[in-house]
């Protein structure tokens, strides 16, 4: 696993470094309000991605070889159809002005279109363990984002500049992945299926969206509650402070976790297909290694972040430094628990995943109940959020270890020779 992680991190770490290195320049050239708008934009896009292919893409990891082509082509058709529906919905919102969204709605429409297709097609790279390609895609996205964000910061520092850069980065990833699939002889996988064939495939595999989608919707809603409500309750400028924390700490953690998750999911799916009893040991080892790796950096970060943010980004971002310190325990647990985040879906334990998603939604909702009842200020709400997020990750780790232990015991029993 460590070797595979090293391969994918060759692209992920430079991509992460680029994003972090340009942040001081962006923070000094863009108003905190621009970061607040960007946080809202990302929340909307991430929420909408749950429906990009109705979670059929999860089947790619465990599908038989003869099912791959119809599955990938059906996912692509669903991606395109969903992107069209999202664009139409945003057009209605723009025309009727039923919601005050502070950026052009064509931007989230394009982001959902590009990200949805990349999300589905990336599962094929995971299945084939092409980790170097996944790392390269992350690097290309980061380079495109950084180039556009810096250019706009100096030439046209608009409030939408960071959002435009993000969309360009997603477009670059989409183009690079599309070219790669064709170059590797997978052109048949990047042709959409007919609507009729997609419908037949969806009906034949209807259990997947029926079981998986409720949990995904709850997860997406829970993830969107914090940034959207924070924006509404405390304003774009304060939300921008938290956006810098998420961009400077949350995103690097998420990128490393995503790289580890890709390796973990690929290996776990292989162990699962082989009915290998070692999958429980593999999960325990993954959690232990990731928690140990991040512990000392987390302690150091908690100690220095408030002063470091002021030094690097300027006095205007002092509140962001305090928020970052509060979020350190949650980010540490995100690093440990996020690396095994696909356990239930990889093993097909969709009901267990849905149960955890419901608990996660309850935790995130409790943050805003506490904020309203206790009249919490922005830092108080961040503290409640950090506690809720930490508890959610701890519960997931416990459930994942229990689930893989049961599966390993079942595999061991299946491997025993029949008696008599």
N, C-alpha and C positions, 0 to 999 in steps of 0.2 A: 504493500500500500504506500509506504513512504517513497519508493522509487516512482510510482505513478503520480503521487502528489508533487514530487520534484519536477516531473515533466510538465505538468499543467501549470505549476507555479512559475515556470520560466516565462510564461506570457502574462500570468496574473499579477505577479509582483511588480514588474515594470509598469503595467497598466495602473496598478494601485499607486505606485510612486508618482506617476505623472499627475494623477488626480490630486494627490496630497500636495505636491510641490507647487502647483499653480494656485492652490487655495489662497495663500497670502496675497497674491496679486489680485485675484478676483475679489477678495474681501475688502481690499483697499480701493477698488475701482467700481464695485457695484454696491448699491445701497442695501442694507439689511432687508428692506422690503422686497428687493429682487429675489433674495434667497427665500423669503416667505412665499412668494409666488411660485418659485420652483418646487418648494416642498408640497404645495397644494397640487401642482401639476403632476408630480410623481405619484402622489396619493391617488389621484383620479385614474392615471394610467395603470398603476398596479392593481387597483380595484377591478378595473374592467377586464384585465387579462385573464380572469378566472374563466370567462366564457369563450376564450379564443378558439379552442377546439373541443370544448365540452369535456375536457380531461381525457379524451381518447389517447392523447400522446403518452399517457402513463403506460398504456399497453405495449408500447414499442420495446420497453426493456424486457418484457417476458413473452413477447409474441413469437410464434414459430416463424421460420424463415419464409415460408410460402405465404404468410399473412402480412409481411412487411409492406409490400408494394401497395395493396389496396388500403392498408391502414394509413400509410404516410400520405397517399393521394387524397384520402378522405379528410385527413387532418388539414391538408392544404386548402381544400375546398371550403371547409368550415372556417378556417382562418380568414379567407377572402370574404366570405359571406358575413362573418361577424364584423370585420373591419368596415364593410359597406353599411351595416346596420348602425354601428357606432357613429360613422360620419353623418348618416342621415339624422340620427338623434341629436348630435351636436348642432347640425344645421337648424333643426327646429328650435333648440334652445337659443341659438343666436338670433333667429328671426323673431321669436316671441319674447325674448328677454325675460324668461321666467326665473332665471338665476343669474346673479351678478358674479360672473367668473372673470378675473382680471387679466386674461390673456386670450389671444385669438384661438378659437376652438379647433381650427384646422391643425394646430400643433399636437394636441393629445390624440386627434384622429389618426394622424400619420404615425405617431409613436405606437399606438395600439396595433396598427397594421404591420409595421416592421417587427415589433417585439413579439407579436403573436406567432408569426411564421418562424422566426428564429427559435422561439421557445419549443415549438413542435419538432423542427428539424434537428435541433441540438440533441434530442434524445437518441437519434440514430448514431451520432458521434459517441455518445455515452455507451450505447450498446456495443459498439465496435472498439471501445476503449481508445479512441483517437484523442487522447488528452492534450497532446501538443497542439492540435488544431484548435481545440477549445480555448487554450491559453492564447494562441495567436489572435483569435477572434476578439477576445477581451482587450488585447493590446491595440488592435486596430480601432476598436470602438473608443478607447481612451484617447488615442492620438487624435482622432477626428474631433472628439468633443473638446479636447484641450486647445486645438488649433483654432477652432471657431470661437470658443469662449474668450480666448486671449485677444483674438483679432477684434471682436466686438467690444471688449473691455476698453481698448485704446481708440478704436475708430468710432464706435457707436454704442456707448454704454447704456443701452435701453434696459428697462425692467424685464424685458422678455429675452435678453441676450443668453442667459444660462439655459433657458428652456429651448431656444433655437439650437444651441450647441448640442444639447442632449438628443434632440431629434436627428440631427446630422450624424451623431455617433451611432445611433440605432440604425440609421439608413446604411452607414458604412459596414456595420456588422452584417446586415441582411445581404448586401451586395457581395461581400467576401464569402459568406457561407454558401450563397447560391452558386457562385463560380466554383467553389471547392467541390460541391456535390456533383456538378457536371463534369469537372476534371477527373473525379474519382469513378466515373462511370455510373453515377446514380441519377442520371438525367430523368429516368422514369419515375423517380421518387419526387421530383419537383414539378411534375405536371399534375394539375388539379384533376380530380375525378369528376365525372358527370354528376349532376344533381341527383339523378335517379340512383346511380351506384352508391353515392354517398349516403343517401337515405336508406338504402338496403343495408349497408354496412352499419349504419347507426342503429337501425332496428335490431340487427343481429347481435349487436354488442350494447344494447340499451341498458344493461345492468350497470355498466361502468359509469355513465353520467348520472344515472338515478341514485347510485350509492355515493359516488365521489363528489358530485356537485354541491349538495347541501353543506358538507364540511368545508369545501373550498370557498363557498359564498360566505360562510361564517368567518373563516380565516381572513378573507379579503375585507370584510366589514370591520372586523376587529382591528386589523392593521391600519385601516383608513380612519378609524375613530380618533386616534390621537392627533395626527397632523391637521385634519380638517376642523375638529373641535377646537384645537389649540389656536388655529388661525382665526376662527370665529370669535373665540372668547377673549383673546389677548391682542389681536391685531397683527397685521402683516410684519411689522418691525420686530416684535417679540418672537413671532413665529420664525422669522428669519434667523434669529439667534439660535434657536433649536435646529434650524435647517443646517447651519454651519457645523453644529455638533454632529449631526447625522452624516453630513458630507465629509467631515474631517476624521471622524472616528467610526461612526456606524457603517459607512460605505466600505472603508478598507476592511473592517471586520467581516462584513457581508461578502465581499469579494473573495477573501481567503476561505471563509466558510463554504462558499459556493464551490470553490475549487475542490476542497476536501469532500464536500457532499457528492460531487460528480464521481470522484474515485470510489467513495464508499458505496454509492448506489450501484455503480457498475459491478463492483466486486460482490456486493450482497446479492444482486440479482443472479449472478453466475453461481454463487453458492446455493441459492434457493432453487434454481433450475436443476442443479446437480443433487439436490436433497442432501446437502452436506451439513452434518451436525455442528460444524465449526462456526456457523454464522453467529451463534451467541457469543462465543469467545472473541470473534472478530469485532462485534459491536462493543463489547466491554473494553477491548483494547483501544478502539478508536476514541471512545469517550475519555478514557484515562489519559491517553497521550495528549489529546487536544487540551484538556483541562490543565495538565501539568505544564505544557508549553506556554500557556497564556497567563499562568498565575503570577509569576514575578513581574512581567511587563504590566499586568493590571495593577499591582500594588504600587509600582513606580508611577504609573499614569495617574492614579488617584492622588498621589502626593504633589505632583508638579503641574497638573493641567490648568488650574486657575491662573497661575502666573504665566504659564507657557502660552496660553491663548492671547493674553494681553500683549506679550512680547512679540509674538508672531503676526497676529492679525490687527493689533492696534487697540487702544483703550475703548473704542466703541463696542468691542466684542467681549467686554468683561463678564457680562451675564452669561454668554456662551461658555466661558471657562468654568463657571460655577455649575452650569447644567451638565457639562462634560464630566466633571468630578462625580456628580450624583449618578450618572449613567454607567460608570465604570463596572460595578458589580453585575449589572444586567448584560453589558457587552461581553464580560468574561463568560457568563453562563450561555450567552448566545453563541460564543465561539465553541464551547464544549457541546451544547445540545444541538446547535444548528448543523453540526457536521453529520448527524445521524437523522436529520429531519425527514428523510424520505423512507424511513424504515417501514412504517405501516403500509404506505402505498406500494413500495417495492414488493412486499410480501403478500399484498392483496388483502390486508386487514383494514378494509375501508371503513367498517363500522367503528372500529377502535379509533381510527383517524378522525371520524366525524364526532365521536364523543369528546376527544381532546379539543377539537376545534370549538365545540360548544363551550367547554370550560375556558378556553382562551378568550372567547367573546365575552363571557361573563366577567372575567378578570379585567378586560379592557373597559367594559361598561362600568365596572365598579370604580374605576379611576375617576370617571366624570360624575358619578353619584357622590363620591367623596369630595370632589372639587366643589360641587354645588352645595352640599350640606355643610361642609366645614369652611366654605368661602376661601378656598385656597388661592394663593397668588400663583404666578407662573412657576416659581421654583418649587412650591409645595406640590403643584400638579405633576411636575417632572419627577419629584420624589415618589409620589404615588404610582406613577407610570413605571419607574424603575423597579419598584417592589413587585408590581403586578407582572411585569415581563419576566423577572427573575423566577417567580413562583411558577409561571407557565413553563419555562424551560426545565426547571427541576422536575415537574410532573411529567413532562414528555420523556426525559431521560429514564425515569423510573419505569414508566409504561413500556418504553422501547426495550429496556433490559428484560423486563418480565415477558414481553411478547416474543423476543428472539429466544429466550430460554425455553419457552413452551414449544416453539417451532423446532429447536434443536433436539429436544427430547422426543418429539414426534418423529423427526427424521431418523433418530437413533433406533427407535422402535421399528420403523419401517425397514431398516437395514438388517435387523436380526433375522437369522435363518428360520424358516418355518419349522415348527416342531411336529414330528409325526409324518 
